[in-house]
Amino acid sequence: MEISKQGKLLCSTWVKQCNLLSVGTAGFYEGFLLIEWPLPWPRDVSEIDSLSKVSFMAKKLNIRLQLIFRDHQRARQDKRLACYHKFLNTRTIDSMTGATLEHNRRSGSSYYSGLGLMETYVRHENLAETAQQILSEIARVKEKRENFSFDSSEPAEDRELSTPLSDEQSPKVAFGLSPEQESSWRDALLDRDEVSQSYDGNSVRDVLICTHGKRDRCCGSLGMNLYKELSNSVLFDTVANRRLYRTSHTGGHRFAPTAILLPQGTLWAFLNEEIMGLIVSEDPDCLALKPHFRGSVGLGESELQVVEAELFAEWGNLFPGENGWNLLHSSRAATLDGDCVTFYVVSPLKRKITISAKIAEKRKIPSWNCGDTPGYQENGGDGKDSYAEYEVTDLAIEDVQNLPEGD
């Protein structure tokens, strides 16, 4: 049993004692901004003065800011700055079917199929400025696609969404590219429906392990232990082309050790070296991995993430010869109407699938701070300071359409 030095129960131990599930706790973000930043980190990223504007802009754009750090790497002056975002994904749903687009317009749902990547390396002193430039470009893309507008020029306490930035107002992008490369990149980003950035939806590029001890002692201990174990793993050698990082708070520290996998944009819980290996290698026994799957950040409500986890576990039963990874490699959207969830999947196998399910709240558990006395009571949670768990019933395939070649 994990007990703090003060004799208090740690959150990761309490969660296991009350059998709290991790599914449906991934949060909802349009992307992640990774900034390689030296240790130690404060309790909250926004407390770093030079990143205050970056933190504000990222929050307004619904992009989660993650500090990253790699131990034992060769010292270099340039630091990594990477933005994973759904609008940088080359597999945009826009190009697939008119019927799918019609559903988008009718329901307001947004299809998700992972995140595209834009990255660069700059001097530490230029990280904040370059990050702001990247976020400004993402804001411009949102303007084109969603009639979104953003103004970051006012003081932080007074900044609001307002009129779109003009070409003259928008800062120029500096990624260490030649003027011709920068012009080509900007034209692709702003003028094409699909952005040709680095993306492979079937391979893990970055694994972020939360080791943020100043935020939560469970991540600081359990997360750090897992990071050390994985640091010597063949999962993260140069041949695999995967990068392992320590990262700042990801949310859900009660499920430590936790990880974010990119570009998939999936969050995972209760990890160890063996489970991490099964996830990265996409082991077909998805039912066994379900307790570790928190959800995809592209699905905007906990209930939808819970149904996604159920589909991840049951996909092989619904579609023999496949498994849950086929689902996570697909473009997917979901809607919630009362207790009814409708899941839409556009598969790389050229199928458009509609699945229905019902979802019900199973129990609520009151929350508390790590190290406090939990005071756990079955079904005793109430209000926003509680964790809700759901169960899925009546899972059924409603429709399967084969898409024409070329869609």
For each residue, the residues with C-beta under 8 A, 3 or more apart:
1: 9 13
2: 9 10 12 13 218 221 222
3: 7 8 9 10 13
4: 7 8 9 10 217 371
5:
6: 371
7: 3 4
8: 3 4 371 372 373
9: 1 2 3 4 13 14 371 372 373 374
10: 2 3 4 13 14 217 218 370 371
11: 14 15 216 218 253 254 256 368 369 370 371
12: 2 15 16 218 222 253 254 255 256
13: 1 2 3 9 10 16 17
14: 9 10 11 17 18 254 368 374 376
15: 11 12 18 20 254 255
16: 12 13 19 20
17: 13 14 374 376
18: 14 15 365 374 376
19: 16
20: 15 16 254 365 387 389
21: 24 291 389
22: 25 252 255 269 270 291 292 293 294
23: 290 291 293 294 295 305 306 309
24: 21 294 295 302 303 305 306 309 389 390
25: 22 251 252 255 267 269 294 295 302 305
26: 252 266 267 294 295 296 297 299 305
27: 64 251 267 297
28: 62 297 298 299 300 301
29: 32 62 63 64 265 297
30: 61 62 63 85 86 87
31: 61 62 63 64 83 84 85 86 87 88 115 138
32: 29 63 64 65 66 83 84 85 115 260 262 265
33: 54 58 63 64 65 66 81 82 83 84 131 134 135
34: 66 67 68 80 81 82 83 84 206 208 245 247
35: 51 54 65 66 67 68 79 80 81 127 131
36: 67 68 69 70 79 80 81 127
37: 41 48 51 67 68 69 79 127
38: 69 124
39: 69
40: 214
41: 37 45 48 67 212 214 248
42: 45 47 48 214
43: 47 214 215
44: 47 215 249
45: 41 42 48 51 55 65 67 248 249
46: 51 52 55 56
47: 42 43 44
48: 37 41 42 45 51 52 55
49: 52
50: 127 128
51: 35 37 45 46 48 54 55 65 128 131
52: 46 48 49 55 56 156
53: 56 57 128 132 152 156
54: 33 35 51 57 58 65 128 131 132 135
55: 45 46 48 51 52 58 59 65
56: 46 52 53 59 60 152 156 159
57: 53 54 60 61 132 135 136 139 150 152
58: 33 54 55 61 63 64 65 135
59: 55 56 62 63 65
60: 56 57 150 152 159 161
61: 30 31 57 58 135 138 139 142 150
62: 28 29 30 31 59
63: 29 30 31 32 33 58 59 83 85 135 138
64: 27 29 31 32 33 58 297
65: 32 33 35 45 51 54 55 58 59
66: 32 33 34 35 208 247 248 250 260
67: 34 35 36 37 41 45 247 248
68: 34 35 36 37 80 208 245 246 247 248
69: 36 37 38 39 245 246 247
70: 36 73 243 244 245 246
71: 227 231 246
72: 231
73: 70 76
74:
75:
76: 73 79
77: 123 124
78: 121 122 123
79: 35 36 37 76 121 122 123 124 127
80: 34 35 36 68 119 120 121
81: 33 34 35 36 119 120 121 122 127 130 131 134
82: 33 34 117 118 119 120 206
83: 31 32 33 34 63 88 117 118 119 134 135 138
84: 31 32 33 34 88 115 116 117 206 262 263 265
85: 30 31 32 63 88 89 115 116 118 138
86: 30 31 89 110 112 114 115 116 298
87: 30 31 92 116 138 141 142 145 195
88: 31 83 84 85 115 116 117 118 189 195 197 199
89: 85 86 92 113 114 115 116 195 199 201 263
90: 116 194 195 196 197 199
91: 113 114 194 199 201 331
92: 87 89 95 193 194
93: 96 100 101 104 111 113 331 346
94: 101 193 194
95: 92 193 194
96: 93 100 331 346 403 407
97: 100 101 346 352 403 407
98: 101 102
99: 102 103 352
100: 93 96 97 103 104 111 344 346 352
101: 93 94 97 98 104 105
102: 98 99 105 106
103: 99 100 106 107 109 333 344
104: 93 100 101 107 108 109 110 111 333
105: 101 102 108
106: 102 103
107: 103 104 333 335
108: 104 105
109: 103 104 333 334 335 344
110: 86 104 298 333
111: 93 100 104 331 332 333 344 346
112: 86 265 296 298 299 331 332 333
113: 89 91 93 201 298 329 330 331 332
114: 86 89 91 199 201 263 264 265 298
115: 31 32 84 85 86 88 89 199 262 263 264 265
116: 84 85 86 87 88 89 90 195 197 198 199 263
117: 82 83 84 88 197 198 199 205 262 263
118: 82 83 85 88 134 197 198
119: 80 81 82 83 198
120: 80 81 82 130 175 176
121: 78 79 80 81 176
122: 78 79 81 126 127 130 176
123: 77 78 79 126 127
124: 38 77 79 127
125:
126: 122 123 129 130
127: 35 36 37 50 79 81 122 123 124 130 131
128: 50 51 53 54 131 132
129: 126 132 133
130: 81 120 122 126 127 133 134 174 175
131: 33 35 51 54 81 127 128 134 135
132: 53 54 57 128 129 135 136 152 171
133: 129 130 136 137 171 172 173 174
134: 33 81 83 118 130 131 137 138 173
135: 33 54 57 58 61 63 83 131 132 138 139 152
136: 57 132 133 139 140 152 165 170 171
137: 133 134 140 141 170 173 186 189
138: 31 61 63 83 85 87 134 135 141 142
139: 57 61 135 136 142 143 148 150 152 165
140: 136 137 143 144 165 170 189 190
141: 87 137 138 144 145 189 190
142: 61 87 138 139 145 146 148 150
143: 139 140 146 147 148 149 150 164 165
144: 140 141 190
145: 87 141 142 148
146: 142 143
147: 143
148: 139 142 143 145 161 164
149: 143 161 162 163 164 165
150: 57 60 61 139 142 143 161 162 164 165
151: 154 159 160 161 162 163 165
152: 53 56 57 60 132 135 136 139 159
153: 159
154: 151 158 159 160
155: 158 159
156: 52 53 56 159
157:
158: 154 155
159: 56 60 151 152 153 154 155 156
160: 151 154
161: 60 148 149 150 151
162: 149 150 151
163: 149 151
164: 143 148 149 150
165: 136 139 140 143 149 150 151 169 170
166: 169 170
167: 170
168:
169: 165 166
170: 136 137 140 165 166 167
171: 132 133 136
172: 133
173: 133 134 137 182 185 186
174: 130 133 182
175: 120 130 182 185
176: 120 121 122
177: 181 182 185
178: 181 182
179: 182 183
180: 183 184
181: 177 178 184 185
182: 173 174 175 177 178 179 185 186
183: 179 180 186 187
184: 180 181 187 188
185: 173 175 177 181 182 188 189
186: 137 173 182 183 189 190
187: 183 184 190 191 192
188: 184 185 191 192 195 196
189: 88 137 140 141 185 186 192 195
190: 140 141 144 186 187
191: 187 188
192: 187 188 189 195 196
193: 92 94 95
194: 90 91 92 94 95
195: 87 88 89 90 116 188 189 192
196: 90 188 192
197: 88 90 116 117 118
198: 116 117 118 119
199: 88 89 90 91 114 115 116 117 263
200: 203 205 263
201: 89 91 113 114 263 264 329
202: 329
203: 200 241 242
204: 207 242 261 262 264 280
205: 117 200 241 242 243 262 263
206: 34 82 84 242 243 245 260 261 262 263
207: 204 230 236 242 243 244 245 259 260 261 262 276 280
208: 34 66 68 245 246 247 250 259 260 261 262
209: 223 226 227 230 244 245 246 247 257 258 259 271
210: 219 223 246 247 248 249 250 253 256 257 258 259
211: 219 220 223 224 227 246 247
212: 41 215 216 219 220 223 247 248 249 253
213: 216 217 219 220 221 224
214: 40 41 42 43 220
215: 43 44 212 219 220 248 249 253
216: 11 212 213 219 220 249 253 256 370
217: 4 10 213 220 221 370 371
218: 2 10 11 12 221 222 223 253 254 256 370
219: 210 211 212 213 215 216 222 223 224 249 253 256 257 258
220: 211 212 213 214 215 216 217 223 224
221: 2 213 217 218 224 225
222: 2 12 218 219 225 226 256 257
223: 209 210 211 212 218 219 220 226 227 246 256 257 258
224: 211 213 219 220 221 227 228 246
225: 221 222 228 229 257
226: 209 222 223 229 230 257 271 272 273 276
227: 71 209 211 223 224 230 231 244 246
228: 224 225 231 232
229: 225 226 232 233 272 273
230: 207 209 226 227 233 235 236 244 273 276
231: 71 72 227 228 236 244
232: 228 229
233: 229 230 236 273 276 277
234: 237 240
235: 230 240 242 244 276 277 280 281
236: 207 230 231 233 240 242 243 244
237: 234 240
238: 241
239:
240: 234 235 236 237
241: 203 205 238
242: 203 204 205 206 207 235 236 280
243: 70 205 206 207 236
244: 70 207 209 227 230 231 235 236
245: 34 68 69 70 206 207 208 209
246: 68 69 70 71 208 209 210 211 223 224 227
247: 34 66 67 68 69 208 209 210 211 212 250 260
248: 41 45 66 67 68 210 212 215
249: 44 45 210 212 215 216 219 253
250: 66 208 210 247 253 258 259 260 267
251: 25 27 267
252: 22 25 26 255 258 267 269 294
253: 11 12 210 212 215 216 218 219 249 250 256 258 370
254: 11 12 14 15 20 218 370
255: 12 15 22 25 252 258 269 270 294
256: 11 12 210 216 218 219 222 223 253 269
257: 209 210 219 222 223 225 226 270 271 272
258: 209 210 219 223 250 252 253 255 267 268 269 271 294
259: 207 208 209 210 250 267 268 271 276
260: 32 66 206 207 208 247 250 265 266 267 268
261: 204 206 207 208 264 265 266 267 268 279 280
262: 32 84 115 117 204 205 206 207 208 265
263: 84 89 114 115 116 117 199 200 201 205 206
264: 114 115 201 204 261 296 328
265: 29 32 84 112 114 115 260 261 262 296 297 298
266: 26 260 261 293 294 295 296 297 328
267: 25 26 27 250 251 252 258 259 260 261 294 295 296 297
268: 258 259 260 261 271 276 279 292 293 294
269: 22 25 252 255 256 258 291 292 293 294
270: 22 255 257 275 291 292
271: 209 226 257 258 259 268 275 276 279 292
272: 226 229 257 275 276
273: 226 229 230 233 276 277
274: 277 278
275: 270 271 272 278 279 289 292
276: 207 226 230 233 235 259 268 271 272 273 279 280
277: 233 235 273 274 280 281
278: 274 275 281 283 285 288 289
279: 261 268 271 275 276 282 283 289 292
280: 204 207 235 242 261 276 277
281: 235 277 278
282: 279 325
283: 278 279 286 288 289
284: 316 323 325
285: 278 288 289
286: 283 289 290 312 313 315 316 323 324 325
287: 290 313 314
288: 278 283 285 291
289: 275 278 279 283 285 286 292 293 312 313 324
290: 23 286 287 293 309 310 312 313
291: 21 22 23 269 270 288
292: 22 268 269 270 271 275 279 289
293: 22 23 266 268 269 289 290 309 312
294: 22 23 24 25 26 252 255 258 266 267 268 269 305
295: 23 24 25 26 266 267 299 302 305 306 308 309
296: 26 112 264 265 266 267 299 305 308 328
297: 26 27 28 29 64 265 266 267
298: 28 86 110 112 113 114 265 332
299: 26 28 112 295 296 304 305 308 332 334
300: 28 304
301: 28 304 305 336
302: 24 25 295 305 306 388 390
303: 24 306 307 336 341 359 390
304: 299 300 301 307 308 334 336 341 343
305: 23 24 25 26 294 295 296 299 301 302 308 309
306: 23 24 295 302 303 309 310 359 390 392
307: 303 304 310 311 334 341 343 357 359 392 395
308: 295 296 299 304 305 311 312 327 332 334 343
309: 23 24 290 293 295 305 306 312 313
310: 290 306 307 313 314 357 392 395
311: 307 308 314 315 318 324 327 343 355 395
312: 286 289 290 293 308 309 315 324 327 328
313: 286 287 289 290 309 310 324
314: 287 310 311 317 318 324 395
315: 286 311 312 318 319 322 323 324 326 327
316: 284 286 319 320 321 322 323 324
317: 314 320
318: 311 314 315 355 395 397
319: 315 316 322 326
320: 316 317
321: 316
322: 315 316 319 326
323: 284 286 315 316 326
324: 286 289 311 312 313 314 315 316 327 328
325: 282 284 286 328 329
326: 315 319 322 323 329 330 347 349
327: 308 311 312 315 324 330 332 345
328: 264 266 296 312 324 325
329: 113 201 202 325 326 348
330: 113 326 327 345 346 347 348
331: 91 93 96 111 112 113 345 346
332: 111 112 113 298 299 308 327 343 344 345 346
333: 103 104 107 109 110 111 112 343 344
334: 109 299 304 307 308 341 342 343 344
335: 107 109 341 342
336: 301 303 304 340 341 359
337: 340 341 342
338:
339: 358 359 360
340: 336 337 356 357 358 359
341: 303 304 307 334 335 336 337 356 357 358 359
342: 334 335 337 354 355 356 398
343: 304 307 308 311 332 333 334 354 355 356 357
344: 100 103 109 111 332 333 334 352 353 354 355
345: 327 330 331 332 351 352 353 354 355
346: 93 96 97 100 111 330 331 332 351 352 353 403
347: 326 330 350 351 352 353
348: 329 330
349: 326
350: 347 402 403 404 405 407
351: 345 346 347 400 401 402 403
352: 97 99 100 344 345 346 347 399 400 401 403
353: 344 345 346 347 397 399 400 401
354: 342 343 344 345 397 398 399 400
355: 311 318 342 343 344 345 395 396 397 398
356: 340 341 342 343 394 395 396 398
357: 307 310 340 341 343 392 393 394 395 396
358: 339 340 341 392 393 394
359: 303 306 307 336 339 340 341 390 391 392 393
360: 339 390 391 393
361: 364 388 389 390
362: 389 390 391
363: 378 379 381 388 389
364: 361 379 380 381 382 386 387 388 389
365: 18 20 376 380 381 386 387 389
366: 375 376 377 380 381 382 385 386
367: 381 385 386 387
368: 11 14 372 373 374 375
369: 11 372
370: 10 11 216 217 218 253 254
371: 4 6 8 9 10 11 217
372: 8 9 368 369
373: 8 9 368
374: 9 14 17 18 368
375: 366 368
376: 14 17 18 365 366 380
377: 366 380
378: 363
379: 363 364
380: 364 365 366 376 377
381: 363 364 365 366 367 386 387 388
382: 364 366 386
383: 386
384:
385: 366 367
386: 364 365 366 367 381 382 383
387: 20 364 365 367 381
388: 302 361 363 364 381
389: 20 21 24 361 362 363 364 365
390: 24 302 303 306 359 360 361 362
391: 359 360 362
392: 306 307 310 357 358 359 395
393: 357 358 359 360
394: 356 357 358
395: 307 310 311 314 318 355 356 357 392
396: 355 356 357
397: 318 353 354 355 400
398: 342 354 355 356
399: 352 353 354
400: 351 352 353 354 397
401: 351 352 353
402: 350 351
403: 96 97 346 350 351 352 407
404: 350 407
405: 350
406:
407: 96 97 350 403 404
